[in-house]
Amino acid sequence: MLPHRARVRNFLPMVDVREMQLRLIYSLLKPVIRASARFGVPIRTLGELLRLAYYEHLRRAGLSLEEIAQRFGQTTRHMRSLGQRLESDFFQAEREVGLVRQVEAFVAEKSPTEIETANAFPN
């Protein structure tokens, strides 16, 4: 008789890794879609926000504009345009929240003095 694991494996449908990755992403997008529908965000705007977030993630991960353009299937000029949009005033509030979180993490981790904190975050 086959071991339990081998028996179970024989009953699982053959699904490739890429399909499983895409299913996971689809599931993770559902809360975003629900919020977007509730707020009445047009699909074009939602798509643009997705592109900006993906670009931002890849840049922070250290990819070059050329590498990002290849992932997007677009030109580096278009990637520069996305980068400029991220620097716009629309995203200022998110960057400020990010700074607050960085300061909170710094203080929680090191218990610095006020002067040490100010020196760590000069802007």
N, CA, C and O of each residue as an XYZ file, in Angstrom:
492
protein
N       0.834     -1.180      0.000
C       0.000      0.000      0.000
C       0.882      1.249      0.000
O       1.938      1.271      0.633
N       0.435      2.300     -0.724
C       1.176      3.557     -0.816
C       1.116      4.318      0.506
O       0.124      4.232      1.229
N       2.169      5.058      0.821
C       2.115      5.925      2.003
C       0.999      6.957      1.831
O       0.584      7.273      0.716
N       0.529      7.473      2.972
C      -0.590      8.421      2.961
C      -0.317      9.612      2.042
O      -1.185      9.996      1.259
N       0.866     10.194      2.128
C       1.203     11.364      1.326
C       1.101     11.063     -0.177
O       0.595     11.886     -0.939
N       1.571      9.909     -0.595
C       1.502      9.529     -2.007
C       0.052      9.336     -2.438
O      -0.317      9.707     -3.552
N      -0.772      8.759     -1.568
C      -2.197      8.565     -1.913
C      -2.888      9.915     -2.078
O      -3.663     10.106     -3.015
N      -2.611     10.851     -1.169
C      -3.227     12.168     -1.241
C      -2.775     12.876     -2.517
O      -3.593     13.481     -3.210
N      -1.490     12.806     -2.833
C      -0.951     13.466     -4.009
C      -1.646     12.974     -5.277
O      -1.880     13.760     -6.195
N      -1.974     11.699     -5.338
C      -2.625     11.148     -6.519
C      -4.020     11.717     -6.723
O      -4.511     11.718     -7.852
N      -4.678     12.201     -5.674
C      -6.029     12.728     -5.789
C      -6.059     14.234     -6.067
O      -7.091     14.764     -6.479
N      -4.945     14.922     -5.846
C      -4.901     16.357     -6.086
C      -4.827     16.625     -7.584
O      -4.083     15.956     -8.302
N      -5.586     17.589     -8.049
C      -5.500     17.923     -9.476
C      -4.117     18.480     -9.797
O      -3.485     19.110     -8.949
N      -3.661     18.254    -10.990
C      -2.359     18.755    -11.419
C      -2.487     20.241    -11.750
O      -2.990     20.614    -12.809
N      -2.032     21.066    -10.838
C      -2.086     22.511    -11.023
C      -0.647     23.001    -10.986
O       0.097     22.697    -10.053
N      -0.256     23.766    -12.012
C       1.129     24.229    -12.026
C       1.321     25.380    -11.036
O       0.359     25.990    -10.568
N       2.560     25.649    -10.739
C       2.913     26.653     -9.738
C       2.405     28.031    -10.146
O       1.897     28.776     -9.309
N       2.537     28.375    -11.422
C       2.116     29.699    -11.878
C       0.621     29.899    -11.667
O       0.185     30.970    -11.244
N      -0.157     28.870    -11.961
C      -1.605     28.981    -11.754
C      -1.932     29.186    -10.277
O      -2.832     29.957     -9.945
N      -1.218     28.512     -9.399
C      -1.442     28.684     -7.965
C      -1.066     30.103     -7.532
O      -1.762     30.708     -6.716
N       0.028     30.631     -8.072
C       0.426     32.000     -7.751
C      -0.653     32.990     -8.180
O      -1.003     33.901     -7.430
N      -1.175     32.805     -9.388
C      -2.210     33.702     -9.889
C      -3.498     33.583     -9.085
O      -4.175     34.586     -8.857
N      -3.844     32.388     -8.656
C      -5.029     32.214     -7.808
C      -4.857     32.947     -6.483
O      -5.795     33.569     -5.984
N      -3.654     32.872     -5.918
C      -3.374     33.565     -4.660
C      -3.502     35.080     -4.844
O      -4.130     35.757     -4.029
N      -2.911     35.604     -5.906
C      -3.004     37.044     -6.166
C      -4.451     37.458     -6.352
O      -4.874     38.485     -5.820
N      -5.212     36.678     -7.094
C      -6.631     36.969     -7.310
C      -7.361     37.054     -5.971
O      -8.155     37.968     -5.752
N      -7.095     36.111     -5.088
C      -7.744     36.110     -3.774
C      -7.339     37.328     -2.951
O      -8.172     37.918     -2.264
N      -6.067     37.704     -3.015
C      -5.590     38.856     -2.263
C      -6.149     40.174     -2.797
O      -6.257     41.148     -2.052
N      -6.501     40.209     -4.069
C      -7.070     41.423     -4.663
C      -8.529     41.662     -4.262
O      -9.012     42.790     -4.355
N      -9.222     40.636     -3.826
C     -10.651     40.775     -3.534
C     -10.976     41.868     -2.516
O     -11.930     42.613     -2.741
N     -10.239     42.008     -1.408
C     -10.546     43.114     -0.482
C     -10.356     44.490     -1.136
O     -11.114     45.419     -0.856
N      -9.362     44.619     -1.993
C      -9.133     45.876     -2.708
C     -10.313     46.168     -3.627
O     -10.776     47.305     -3.711
N     -10.787     45.155     -4.302
C     -11.918     45.322     -5.215
C     -13.174     45.715     -4.443
O     -13.924     46.587     -4.882
N     -13.407     45.078     -3.296
C     -14.580     45.431     -2.484
C     -14.522     46.893     -2.048
O     -15.516     47.613     -2.138
N     -13.356     47.326     -1.577
C     -13.214     48.725     -1.143
C     -13.383     49.668     -2.333
O     -14.037     50.705     -2.216
N     -12.805     49.317     -3.462
C     -12.922     50.153     -4.658
C     -14.372     50.282     -5.105
O     -14.819     51.368     -5.474
N     -15.098     49.180     -5.070
C     -16.510     49.215     -5.462
C     -17.315     50.071     -4.483
O     -18.179     50.848     -4.891
N     -17.028     49.923     -3.208
C     -17.739     50.708     -2.199
C     -17.492     52.204     -2.373
O     -18.404     53.010     -2.189
N     -16.256     52.578     -2.729
C     -15.911     53.988     -2.893
C     -16.192     54.506     -4.300
O     -15.992     55.688     -4.579
N     -16.654     53.629     -5.183
C     -16.971     54.045     -6.542
C     -15.761     54.407     -7.378
O     -15.833     55.301     -8.222
N     -14.655     53.727     -7.156
C     -13.431     54.008     -7.913
C     -13.571     53.395     -9.311
O     -13.826     52.197     -9.433
N     -13.409     54.196    -10.355
C     -13.496     53.655    -11.717
C     -12.376     52.641    -11.978
O     -11.288     52.754    -11.413
N     -12.644     51.668    -12.822
C     -11.668     50.613    -13.099
C     -10.374     51.179    -13.676
O      -9.296     50.659    -13.391
N     -10.461     52.227    -14.475
C      -9.249     52.839    -15.042
C      -8.368     53.405    -13.930
O      -7.148     53.244    -13.963
N      -8.977     54.062    -12.952
C      -8.236     54.607    -11.813
C      -7.642     53.481    -10.978
O      -6.492     53.559    -10.547
N      -8.420     52.446    -10.754
C      -7.934     51.290     -9.986
C      -6.730     50.654    -10.679
O      -5.748     50.297    -10.028
N      -6.813     50.516    -11.992
C      -5.692     49.957    -12.747
C      -4.443     50.818    -12.634
O      -3.333     50.300    -12.509
N      -4.626     52.127    -12.679
C      -3.483     53.039    -12.561
C      -2.873     52.963    -11.156
O      -1.651     53.004    -11.010
N      -3.705     52.855    -10.137
C      -3.185     52.708     -8.770
C      -2.407     51.404     -8.617
O      -1.379     51.363     -7.941
N      -2.894     50.357     -9.235
C      -2.199     49.070     -9.209
C      -0.832     49.201     -9.876
O       0.165     48.706     -9.350
N      -0.782     49.853    -11.012
C       0.480     50.055    -11.729
C       1.462     50.866    -10.877
O       2.644     50.533    -10.805
N       0.974     51.923    -10.238
C       1.834     52.747     -9.394
C       2.377     51.962     -8.199
O       3.556     52.067     -7.859
N       1.507     51.181     -7.573
C       1.938     50.397     -6.409
C       2.956     49.336     -6.814
O       3.927     49.101     -6.095
N       2.740     48.700     -7.951
C       3.669     47.675     -8.438
C       5.019     48.311     -8.770
O       6.071     47.777     -8.416
N       4.976     49.461     -9.455
C       6.197     50.192     -9.771
C       6.952     50.548     -8.486
O       8.158     50.324     -8.383
N       6.230     51.103     -7.514
C       6.852     51.514     -6.260
C       7.510     50.323     -5.564
O       8.627     50.434     -5.059
N       6.827     49.203     -5.538
C       7.382     48.012     -4.894
C       8.671     47.557     -5.593
O       9.664     47.254     -4.932
N       8.649     47.513     -6.920
C       9.823     47.059     -7.657
C      10.998     48.019     -7.479
O      12.141     47.578     -7.358
N      10.730     49.326     -7.462
C      11.800     50.302     -7.254
C      12.424     50.133     -5.876
O      13.646     50.146     -5.728
N      11.564     49.973     -4.861
C      12.079     49.789     -3.496
C      12.853     48.483     -3.355
O      13.731     48.362     -2.500
N      12.522     47.511     -4.197
C      13.236     46.231     -4.181
C      14.583     46.339     -4.899
O      15.368     45.390     -4.910
N      14.843     47.513     -5.503
C      16.148     47.754     -6.104
C      16.229     47.510     -7.600
O      17.327     47.545     -8.156
N      15.117     47.263     -8.274
C      15.152     47.054     -9.716
C      15.394     48.372    -10.434
O      14.940     49.427     -9.992
N      16.108     48.298    -11.535
C      16.372     49.491    -12.348
C      15.131     49.824    -13.173
O      14.215     49.011    -13.297
N      15.120     51.025    -13.731
C      14.013     51.418    -14.601
C      13.895     50.464    -15.790
O      12.790     50.137    -16.222
N      15.026     50.025    -16.311
C      15.010     49.104    -17.447
C      14.377     47.764    -17.060
O      13.587     47.203    -17.819
N      14.726     47.260    -15.883
C      14.156     45.988    -15.421
C      12.648     46.114    -15.177
O      11.879     45.207    -15.496
N      12.246     47.237    -14.615
C      10.819     47.457    -14.362
C      10.076     47.587    -15.686
O       8.998     47.018    -15.857
N      10.651     48.332    -16.617
C      10.023     48.486    -17.932
C       9.832     47.137    -18.606
O       8.820     46.902    -19.265
N      10.804     46.255    -18.438
C      10.686     44.914    -19.012
C       9.518     44.149    -18.374
O       8.760     43.483    -19.079
N       9.373     44.239    -17.063
C       8.248     43.575    -16.387
C       6.911     44.130    -16.844
O       5.943     43.386    -17.005
N       6.861     45.434    -17.052
C       5.629     46.099    -17.468
C       5.370     45.928    -18.962
O       4.246     46.106    -19.432
N       6.422     45.581    -19.701
C       6.291     45.501    -21.145
C       6.148     46.879    -21.769
O       5.439     47.051    -22.760
N       6.837     47.875    -21.173
C       6.742     49.249    -21.644
C       8.120     49.886    -21.667
O       9.118     49.252    -21.323
N       8.164     51.144    -22.075
C       9.439     51.843    -22.215
C       9.918     52.400    -20.871
O       9.135     52.582    -19.939
N      11.217     52.663    -20.801
C      11.762     53.279    -19.586
C      11.214     54.694    -19.428
O      11.071     55.183    -18.307
N      10.906     55.355    -20.544
C      10.312     56.692    -20.478
C       8.988     56.655    -19.718
O       8.694     57.538    -18.913
N       8.204     55.628    -19.986
C       6.927     55.491    -19.286
C       7.166     55.206    -17.795
O       6.399     55.661    -16.947
N       8.220     54.462    -17.480
C       8.531     54.175    -16.083
C       8.950     55.451    -15.352
O       8.611     55.641    -14.184
N       9.680     56.315    -16.037
C      10.040     57.608    -15.432
C       8.782     58.421    -15.141
O       8.694     59.098    -14.118
N       7.825     58.348    -16.036
C       6.561     59.050    -15.840
C       5.834     58.520    -14.603
O       5.286     59.298    -13.822
N       5.830     57.199    -14.427
C       5.213     56.615    -13.226
C       5.933     57.098    -11.971
O       5.296     57.427    -10.970
N       7.258     57.139    -12.032
C       8.037     57.621    -10.891
C       7.697     59.052    -10.529
O       7.603     59.392     -9.350
N       7.513     59.890    -11.534
C       7.141     61.286    -11.279
C       5.753     61.374    -10.660
O       5.507     62.224     -9.804
N       4.852     60.506    -11.083
C       3.503     60.510    -10.498
C       3.566     60.134     -9.023
O       2.819     60.680     -8.212
N       4.451     59.205     -8.671
C       4.587     58.819     -7.265
C       5.103     59.963     -6.406
O       4.824     60.021     -5.208
N       5.848     60.864     -7.009
C       6.389     62.008     -6.279
C       5.393     63.160     -6.177
O       5.684     64.178     -5.548
N       4.234     63.009     -6.783
C       3.250     64.092     -6.789
C       2.634     64.291     -5.411
O       2.801     63.457     -4.520
N       1.932     65.384     -5.246
C       1.282     65.713     -3.979
C       0.236     64.682     -3.575
O      -0.050     64.532     -2.387
N      -0.342     63.964     -4.547
C      -1.362     62.958     -4.244
C      -0.849     61.950     -3.223
O      -1.602     61.501     -2.359
N       0.434     61.591     -3.320
C       0.998     60.561     -2.452
C       1.736     61.126     -1.245
O       2.331     60.363     -0.484
N       1.714     62.444     -1.049
C       2.421     63.066      0.069
C       1.941     62.521      1.412
O       2.755     62.238      2.291
N       0.632     62.372      1.575
C       0.091     61.885      2.851
C       0.595     60.481      3.161
O       0.901     60.174      4.314
N       0.684     59.632      2.152
C       1.174     58.267      2.378
C       2.631     58.274      2.798
O       3.027     57.503      3.673
N       3.437     59.133      2.187
C       4.848     59.217      2.576
C       4.985     59.716      4.006
O       5.853     59.254      4.746
N       4.124     60.665      4.402
C       4.183     61.175      5.773
C       3.837     60.083      6.768
O       4.480     59.977      7.812
N       2.834     59.272      6.467
C       2.484     58.147      7.339
C       3.645     57.172      7.405
O       3.940     56.619      8.465
N       4.311     56.959      6.263
C       5.476     56.073      6.234
C       6.574     56.562      7.160
O       7.209     55.761      7.846
N       6.807     57.883      7.188
C       7.816     58.456      8.071
C       7.420     58.243      9.534
O       8.265     57.915     10.367
N       6.150     58.428      9.839
C       5.674     58.209     11.214
C       5.955     56.772     11.628
O       6.428     56.521     12.736
N       5.665     55.839     10.745
C       5.910     54.413     11.069
C       7.394     54.139     11.263
O       7.775     53.365     12.141
N       8.241     54.775     10.443
C       9.683     54.588     10.594
C      10.154     55.104     11.949
O      10.946     54.451     12.628
N       9.666     56.273     12.337
C      10.056     56.847     13.630
C       9.559     55.956     14.763
O      10.296     55.696     15.714
N       8.313     55.486     14.670
C       7.773     54.593     15.700
C       8.625     53.338     15.843
O       8.938     52.921     16.958
N       9.000     52.739     14.721
C       9.818     51.520     14.756
C      11.190     51.807     15.354
O      11.712     51.012     16.135
N      11.771     52.944     14.986
C      13.080     53.344     15.502
C      13.032     53.501     17.019
O      13.902     53.001     17.732
N      12.015     54.194     17.501
C      11.877     54.439     18.939
C      11.613     53.135     19.682
O      12.173     52.902     20.753
N      10.759     52.284     19.112
C      10.432     51.012     19.775
C      11.647     50.093     19.855
O      11.830     49.377     20.840
N      12.470     50.118     18.819
C      13.614     49.216     18.753
C      14.782     49.668     19.621
O      15.439     48.842     20.255
N      15.047     50.981     19.655
C      16.270     51.472     20.289
C      16.063     52.283     21.552
O      17.028     52.519     22.279
N      14.861     52.715     21.842
C      14.582     53.599     22.974
C      15.552     54.784     23.000
O      16.217     55.014     24.010
N      15.636     55.538     21.896
C      16.601     56.636     21.828
C      16.118     57.875     22.576
O      14.948     58.001     22.940
N      17.054     58.769     22.787
C      16.675     60.067     23.344
C      16.035     60.898     22.236
O      16.057     60.517     21.066
N      15.466     62.035     22.624
C      14.843     62.927     21.644
C      15.874     63.417     20.623
O      15.581     63.509     19.431
N      17.073     63.728     21.098
C      18.127     64.214     20.202
C      18.561     63.120     19.230
O      18.765     63.397     18.048
N      18.706     61.887     19.703
C      19.087     60.774     18.823
C      18.012     60.548     17.752
O      18.324     60.263     16.596
N      16.771     60.677     18.149
C      15.675     60.503     17.183
C      15.710     61.603     16.147
O      15.571     61.340     14.952
N      15.895     62.843     16.594
C      15.957     63.982     15.664
C      17.127     63.825     14.707
O      17.000     64.145     13.526
N      18.255     63.343     15.188
C      19.428     63.137     14.321
C      19.213     61.998     13.319
O      19.747     62.027     12.211
N      18.442     61.017     13.715
C      18.188     59.875     12.831
C      17.246     60.251     11.695
O      17.280     59.648     10.622
N      16.405     61.253     11.939
C      15.414     61.706     10.941
C      15.530     63.218     10.783
O      14.669     63.956     11.263
N      16.580     63.685     10.118
C      16.829     65.128     10.065
C      15.778     65.949      9.342
O      15.636     67.136      9.635
N      15.038     65.367      8.411
C      14.047     66.146      7.674
C      12.761     66.152      8.449
O      11.780     66.753      8.012
